[in-house]
Amino acid sequence: MAATSPTVASGAAVPVVPATTVRPWRGGWWYVGAAAVTLVVLIVGAMMGPAGPPPWRIPLELLDRLPLIGVDSGVTDREWNIVWQVRMPRVVLGALVGAMLSIAGASYQGVFRNPLVDPYLLGAAAGAGLGATLVFTVLRSATAGWPVDPAPAMAFVCALATVLVTYVVGASFGGSRTGATLVLAGVAVTSLVTAIQTFILQRNVDVVREVYSWILGRLSNSTWDDVKLVTPYVVVSSVVLLLHRRHLDLLRVGDDEAATLGAPVARVRLVVVAAATLGTAAAVSVSGLIGFVGIVVPHLVRLLAGASYRRLLPLTMFVGASFLVLADVPGRVLTDPAETPLGVVTAFLGAPFFIVVLRARATRIGQ
Amino acid sequence: MSERVFERANRHHGASLELRGLAVHYGRRVALQPIDELVASGEWLGLIGPNGAGKSSLLRAVVGLVATGGQVLVDGTPISRITRRRRASLVAYVPQEPLLPDDMSGFDYVLLGRSPYVGHFATESRHDKEQVGAVLDRLELTEFARRRLGTLSGGERQRLVIARALAQEAPILLLDEPTSALDIGHQQQALELVARLRVEQGLTVVAAMHDLTLAGLYADRLTLLFEGHRVAAGPAADVLRADVLAEFYGARVSVHHEPDGTVVVIPRRG
């Protein structure tokens, strides 16, 4: 009898996989591997940086801090303080932001069936930029007495507000073609918001540098407070997105066919966009605009593990976390006074890498 | 193993499809005038008519893709009272131009047909995957289970689309020009497949078709639509007449009747 068992999808029977077939899906090993890589990257991230103890002592000290394990790492309390209060928040925040932007990017790409879409598509970044600009200019005195840091808070609120405007505009004209009109509405609203921001900046040239260093992606000076601020949003957003990964696969055959297969298309799109936007806005408000992660990482994972959203979404979080922590390393080791913004590093690394990924994908699909 | 699985698949009974005053309009343009039609359980209704006659609109209206007037009833129950997911387990639809993601595997594609049976936040069960395996086996598509859709030929893709519709296990199957992209051999294969499954599983089939000879060959009866109106209906021999086709298709044809009852429509030159 022909091999008809349903395990063909995960079949490990065929040793050599021709380029025309889908790679065999070796179950959970991908996740285990991705989690292991992420853990290693986090530890390596903690080992890098100026001052602090010799790098090789840090894994020992981390071991020592696990329950039931005693290792003499020779790290002093002062050195550990540098690792724990300076390096770790930055590493953890980088991982959270990287994971969030990646899963949000993959989700947007799924919901709009457009591989070029990034998490900032609907105006989250432009809104956050405007929010920060307002805090540094016209609202500076008004927000001076706020109990929380006004820039992230305003950035978050303005990011959400901008995406909401995009959604209302796009959905009200869209009818059955909501996906396409939302993308176009996003372009229009983004342009408008950016124009307003530019106008305000033009009238306040003295703060341009301050605003730009805030807007352009950065993880420097991160604290555990930033981590605490962003974690709830990342968790809620990721859980909601992960719960919808089967629906994202369904949407790949188009709204109409997905609807005839029983999918509540409009509701899925609304919920996924809302969750991805919430997470993106939270990420932008603590880290600024970090470009390209949301496009590069999902495409890399597609290349490695196939395009199905049910494995793409979880894997993309691990890979995104690792990617951003690694991309942040040069900025931390090279203590150049004019520190290169992380957003510039990711784009600088990401763009050529993206071209390689595209090339590889084109070769495989084109056969 | 697949035998046992298919016995379960075979259990589903047929269902009748009734249209009561079903009408479709896009803005002010009327695509389908109110139409009444009763397709009995296990019957094959062929929809014919020139381009733009309303065949696709009728099928899309049945699955709720366009706003309609009138009612659609499945086994006497108005479909508007049935949840979307339940509806998908009753009516399967093969669109004229299905969208097949290039980098999806054949197995994953057919698995989408199981969606009506999977809870909102759940994933497909072992049973769902067995069903897909059985359908692929049945349609001799097992070799495509792990192939990317982008690497398949038109005929192979079309068979996978039909496989997805069959994995839906719906008693009513709507086909919108299912074979217009295929060569004559693959056309025959695909239609024979539907015909066989219809007999075995008691499927009710409504198929819009361009090829009139094939339409007459496979359908129990034909409905000819023209500018949104039903202008002729009945057995192939009654509908496929040279004068009728000349009037509504603007076609110059002669019609030949084979001894076995097959109606052959032959295009003629001036």
Interface residues (C-beta under 8 A of the other chain):
Chain A: M1 A2 A3 T4 S5 P6 T7 V8 A9 G11 V14 T20 T21 V22 P24 L243 R246 D249 L250 R252 V253 G254 D256 E257 A259 T260 L261 G262 A263 P264 R302 G306 A307 S308 R310 I365 Q367
Chain B: M1 S2 R60 V63 G64 L65 R84 R85 R86 R87 A88 S89 V91 A92 Y93 P95 P98 L99 L100 P101 D102 D103 M104 S105 F107 D108 Y109 L111 L112 G113 S115 P116 V118 F121 A122 T123 E124 R126 K129 E130 V132 G133 A134 L136 D137 T142 A145 R146 R147 R148 G150 T151 Q168
